[in-house]
């Protein structure tokens, strides 16, 4: 391939500083748009798949795979096409990408109950977003290759750090600014204009490459562009180098997604917590690729030893440790591990003529890690064991590096090979992690995992017949508890006791028989214990695994005197498709997890609920959430639809251990019932006054109601 001579400012009418700034601005903007569209598109499709964090994992898988495709295109184009043919091809594809605007998925993509979520999400994203995202993904490596040809004396690797800085800014600014300030349609429009601006900047870079003149040979210039300290300076990369370019990013990707799953679905229920691991992951790229001086190999790898020891301790201790301690250890260990992975990759970077293949293997590793966690892990593991194996993989890769390099560490006057010590540590760590996985089974009579998360059925008080019970848990969240003793098995427990908001409605509603009760969220079916002969309970549940457990491991459903109907699928989508159910009571119980499904609390959603509700019916909303204050949203809905509102919180005095503190909001046009002697004494207002917030399908910001 012909090399390119440096351009001169008089050749193209731009100063070198301005033309270099054009490359930097294009790469920064492409990365910003890449990460800005991720939460935007997820905001459209989350409501269709129950608001599950698994949706985000599936989206990340798509983004990583398309990123890999973009890097492959950049590699092939820069290696096999002449510069001007690269310009022609890239500009044609950029113009074609503009034809996909706006990138808004149509309603025909809404799934039915039988749809497999991950595959449908991947197909939908490919059709709606594929080409624009592909072109943005290819920008980093392709424009760095162009930059190296236009400016062969300037090192391009800092542009990779710049692209990750753009990604980081987009990730942080979306929930804090864009989501709070603009509707979905406005966000999509802003992104579309941003894509147009990106195409304009990219056109300038293409013009700069087009104006460059072929030189007789470029090997000498290319060789000079390599920084001191590069692992492959002046030579072609070996198979071992390529293996590590792939394996280390794959390990970092596994650890990113595994940590996200662990803390968002198994440890904590804090909204937006998935952002923190991704921020640390991107920050490690920025630090390592900005300059060789940031990666202190000996210091970081020594720090890795106590870090992994502390992580193993937290894995063993589980939920007995304070929540913030667990989050700090998981995120801190992720950051250290990613610094080691990406620092080793940067240390082994090639000279710029191998730049696109280098980035291609980095992207391939990232995509492979995503496939392992999003696709393979739910099939292979019953818990979030991929974190354990990701840690072990990191240590195995480091062992390979030090065996290959025969690394010698000096201690005083003595020198010794590091690899034997690492081998012993690797064996010990592997045994420790396997033991921890086995320990998770303690007390659990069932463990299962699917797209919607990992569930456990835990046995309590086995040696005490009068207190013997089984509990359904998803991480820290309890979805129900039932006693095994015949005298207690039909007793409502947990959030659904007789003094809870929903319990009071079911015990005191004017119609004592023939009631129709709708429920969003099944749990173990506890509310069916209130059913009487002639009643009908119609329950909407998106997770098939929960339905199976409620019907086989617990007995509330089969022992209920009422007729019980369980409908699989997203509740709102099901209700939109059904004729009016004429419910006396509609229970909304789906807001205690990490990603509360806000699409169930919008103005449009309540219009659907009211269509299914009798004129004097009641909507009961379980707003028990430690991190989100739903009261302003309830005030907004109450005012918009002119509904009376009761807040039923904690009961005064001590409560039995099996009855959990809960917060319920009751909404109805039946003011007589809400103000009746049976209900009014239990009603209260929150301690802090709240402003009204009315969410719509176009505008709903969870960030604005965090406690």
Helices and strands as residue ranges (DSSP letters): H 9-12, H 16-45, G 46-49, H 53-80, H 83-98, G 107-109, H 117-150, H 158-173, I 174-178, H 179-181, H 184-211, H 219-224, H 239-261, I 262-267, H 273-290, G 292-294, H 297-317, G 318-320, H 323-347, G 352-354, H 355-371, I 372-376, H 377-380, H 386-405, E 408-411, E 414-417, H 418-439, E 444-450, E 453-460, E 469-474, E 477-483, H 501-508, E 516-520, G 526-530, E 536-541, H 544-552, H 556-559, E 563-568, H 571-577, E 583-588, G 598-601, H 603-612, E 613-622, H 631-641, E 644-648, E 664-668, H 671-674, H 677-680, G 702-705
